[in-house]
Amino acid sequence: MVQKFFLALDYETADEVYTKGSTAIGFLENEFGKDFVEQRIGVKLNVDALTGAIDPRYRAFRNIFGDLKISHGADTGKRLIAKIVDHEKIPLSYVTVSANFGPEILKEYVEAGRAYGVKIIAFTVHTKIAPEYVERIYNRSLADEIYILGQIASEAGCDAMVCEGAMLKDQRIRSLPIKKLVTGIRLDPADVGTQKRVTAVEDLRNLKPHVDYAVISSKNVSNLESLKEVLDTLK
């Protein structure tokens, strides 16, 4: 069952991020009720929205998933989380950290995150990398690499791992004792944008019992009827 849906607010300006995010949340409250939204809807903000001058209006969002894709040693990453939470007062609930760090460094992030009420989500293989290049880079298949990185994330005590929906067809990945965050969910899988690997809503109909967190594409967030259709299918 999908526990939380994150609206991807991948827009160029802070005003777009805030305006489109607020509009979508207001729409969902009218459609599904305030309790549903408070308990199961969050927003995904990228690194450019959460570094530098952070728009204070983001404090109005609940359940912020900071897709920071941290690839720094634990000291640098901890300072980044502390800046967002302590200094900017942004209600950050989740942060992505590279699973390639291995379990020891990931454990440091998990422990540091607890102090701020932030759960660590391990990102695995970036969705902008096509499967054929994954094999060249890692010398193994996409499924094999995501499975191995998922094992590392689980061993480190991360809250969840990132993968696209198709990976949940692999029994090994489905069975990992860690939550699964599925990215790039779209009504139209041809609408890939800059991503090489996306998740079609229809592909998730039978797999949704294995999905814990779902990130809904900004393409659907911008189209409120599409957004409703995605939620109706997956909730």
C-alpha positions in Angstrom: 0.0 0.0 0.0 1.2 3.5 -0.8 1.7 5.2 2.5 2.7 8.6 1.1 2.5 10.4 -2.2 5.0 13.1 -2.9 4.2 15.8 -5.4 7.3 16.5 -7.5 7.7 20.3 -7.5 10.4 20.4 -10.1 9.9 23.9 -11.4 12.4 26.6 -12.3 11.4 29.3 -9.9 10.5 29.4 -6.2 7.3 31.1 -7.0 6.3 28.2 -9.3 7.2 25.7 -6.7 5.1 27.4 -4.0 2.2 28.3 -6.2 1.8 25.0 -8.0 2.4 23.0 -4.9 -0.2 25.0 -2.9 -2.7 24.8 -5.7 -2.3 21.1 -6.0 -2.6 20.5 -2.3 -5.8 22.7 -2.1 -7.3 20.8 -5.0 -6.5 17.4 -3.3 -8.1 18.6 0.0 -11.3 19.3 -1.9 -11.2 16.0 -3.7 -10.0 13.6 -1.0 -10.4 15.5 2.3 -8.0 17.3 4.6 -7.2 14.2 6.7 -6.1 12.3 3.6 -3.9 15.1 2.5 -2.4 15.7 6.0 -1.6 12.0 6.4 -0.6 10.9 3.0 0.5 13.8 0.8 3.9 15.4 0.8 6.0 17.4 -1.6 9.4 16.7 -3.2 11.8 19.6 -3.5 15.1 19.3 -5.4 18.5 20.4 -4.3 18.2 23.8 -6.0 15.1 24.6 -4.0 16.8 23.7 -0.7 20.2 25.3 -1.0 21.3 28.9 -1.3 18.4 31.3 -0.6 15.5 29.1 0.4 12.1 30.6 0.0 10.5 30.9 3.4 7.1 30.0 2.0 8.2 26.4 1.8 7.7 26.3 5.5 3.9 26.0 4.8 4.4 22.5 3.2 4.0 19.3 5.1 6.1 16.1 4.8 8.9 17.7 2.7 11.0 15.1 0.8 14.3 16.8 0.1 15.7 15.0 -3.0 19.2 16.3 -2.3 20.9 13.2 -3.6 23.7 13.8 -1.1 27.0 12.4 -2.3 29.3 14.1 0.2 30.9 12.6 3.3 28.7 12.5 6.3 30.1 15.7 7.9 29.2 17.8 4.9 25.8 16.2 4.5 25.0 16.6 8.2 25.8 20.3 7.9 23.5 20.6 4.9 20.6 19.0 6.8 21.2 21.1 9.9 21.2 24.3 7.8 17.8 23.5 6.2 16.2 22.4 9.5 17.9 24.6 12.1 18.5 27.9 10.2 15.8 27.9 7.5 13.2 26.2 9.7 12.0 24.1 6.7 9.9 21.0 7.9 12.2 18.5 6.3 11.0 14.9 6.8 13.1 12.8 4.3 16.4 13.3 2.5 18.1 11.2 -0.3 21.6 10.0 0.3 23.7 8.0 -2.1 23.6 4.2 -1.4 27.1 4.0 -3.0 28.6 5.3 0.3 28.2 1.8 1.7 26.6 0.8 5.0 29.0 2.5 7.4 28.6 6.1 6.1 24.9 5.6 5.5 24.5 4.5 9.2 26.1 7.9 10.1 23.5 9.7 8.1 20.7 7.6 9.6 21.8 8.4 13.1 22.3 12.1 12.3 18.9 12.3 10.7 17.2 11.0 13.9 18.4 14.1 15.7 16.5 16.3 13.3 13.5 14.0 12.7 14.7 13.3 9.2 14.5 9.9 7.6 17.2 8.8 5.2 16.2 7.4 1.8 18.9 5.8 -0.2 19.0 6.7 -3.9 20.3 3.9 -6.1 20.8 4.3 -9.9 19.9 7.7 -11.2 16.8 7.6 -13.5 18.6 9.7 -16.1 20.9 6.9 -16.9 19.7 4.5 -19.6 19.9 0.8 -18.8 22.5 0.1 -21.4 24.8 2.7 -19.8 24.1 1.3 -16.4 25.6 -2.0 -17.6 28.7 -0.2 -19.0 29.2 1.8 -15.8 28.5 -0.9 -13.2 29.4 -4.0 -15.2 26.0 -5.6 -14.2 22.4 -5.2 -15.1 20.2 -2.4 -13.8 18.2 -4.8 -11.6 21.3 -6.4 -10.2 22.8 -3.0 -9.3 19.6 -1.7 -7.7 19.3 -5.0 -5.7 22.8 -4.7 -4.4 22.4 -1.0 -3.5 19.1 -1.9 -1.8 20.8 -4.5 0.3 23.3 -1.9 1.4 20.5 0.6 2.3 18.7 -2.0 4.3 21.8 -3.0 6.2 22.4 0.6 7.1 18.9 1.1 8.5 17.7 3.5 5.9 14.0 4.2 5.8 13.6 3.5 2.1 15.3 2.9 -1.2 14.6 4.6 -4.6 13.7 2.6 -7.7 11.3 2.9 -10.6 8.2 0.8 -10.7 9.5 -1.8 -13.2 12.2 -2.9 -10.7 9.4 -4.2 -8.4 8.8 -7.0 -10.8 12.0 -8.5 -9.6 11.2 -10.7 -6.7 14.6 -10.0 -5.1 14.0 -6.3 -5.0 10.4 -6.7 -3.8 11.6 -8.9 -0.9 14.2 -6.5 0.4 13.3 -5.6 4.0 13.2 -1.9 3.3 10.5 0.5 2.1 10.4 1.2 -1.7 10.1 4.7 -3.0 8.9 4.7 -6.7 9.9 7.7 -8.8 8.7 9.5 -11.9 5.1 8.2 -12.0 3.3 9.4 -15.1 0.0 8.7 -16.8 1.8 8.8 -20.2 5.1 6.9 -20.1 6.1 8.5 -23.4 6.3 11.8 -21.5 9.8 11.1 -20.1 11.3 14.6 -20.2 15.0 14.3 -19.4 14.6 10.9 -17.6 15.5 7.7 -19.3 13.5 5.5 -17.0 10.0 6.4 -15.8 7.1 4.6 -14.1 3.7 4.3 -15.9 0.7 4.4 -13.6 -0.8 1.3 -15.3 2.3 -0.7 -14.6 1.8 0.0 -10.9 -1.8 -1.3 -10.7 -0.7 -4.8 -9.7 2.6 -3.7 -8.0 1.2 -1.0 -5.7 1.0 -3.4 -2.7 4.8 -3.3 -2.8 5.1 0.5 -3.1 5.5 2.5 0.2 6.2 6.0 -1.2 5.3 7.3 -4.6 6.7 10.4 -6.3 4.2 11.9 -8.8 5.7 13.7 -11.8 5.5 17.4 -12.0 3.8 16.9 -15.4 0.8 15.5 -13.5 1.0 18.0 -10.7 0.6 20.8 -13.2 -2.6 19.1 -14.6 -5.0 18.7 -11.7 -7.3 16.2 -13.4 -4.3 14.0 -14.2 -3.2 14.3 -10.7 -6.6 13.1 -9.5 -6.4 10.2 -11.9 -3.0 9.1 -10.6 -4.2 9.1 -7.0 -7.5 7.4 -7.9 -5.4 4.6 -9.5 -2.9 4.2 -6.7 -4.5 5.1 -3.4 
